[in-house]
Amino acid sequence: NVILEDPTNFSERLKIMMDFSNSVREFRCSHQNDKADQFIDSIAAVYDAMNVKHDLNNEALASMVEQLKSKMSNYQ
């Protein structure tokens, strides 16, 4: 039997994922050089690895996204 995720949790998870995606897009628009591309690719790789390997709950996913967004905002 397949157990479907609670729609409320899925909706919250989608919002968290979209928030991260939008932050990455904004970063790419604001920082257009090779060094910035490498940086944001490494941020996205961390997100992908953690999200896939650890099957994070929404609270943990939101916390990780906030940490990654903080790294993006401190990029120089």
Number of C-alpha atoms within 10 A of each C-alpha: 3 4 5 7 9 8 9 9 12 13 12 14 17 13 14 18 17 12 16 20 14 11 17 19 13 11 18 15 9 10 15 10 9 9 11 17 14 11 14 21 14 12 17 16 12 14 17 12 11 14 15 10 8 11 11 13 11 17 12 13 19 19 12 18 20 15 12 20 18 11 14 17 11 8 12 8
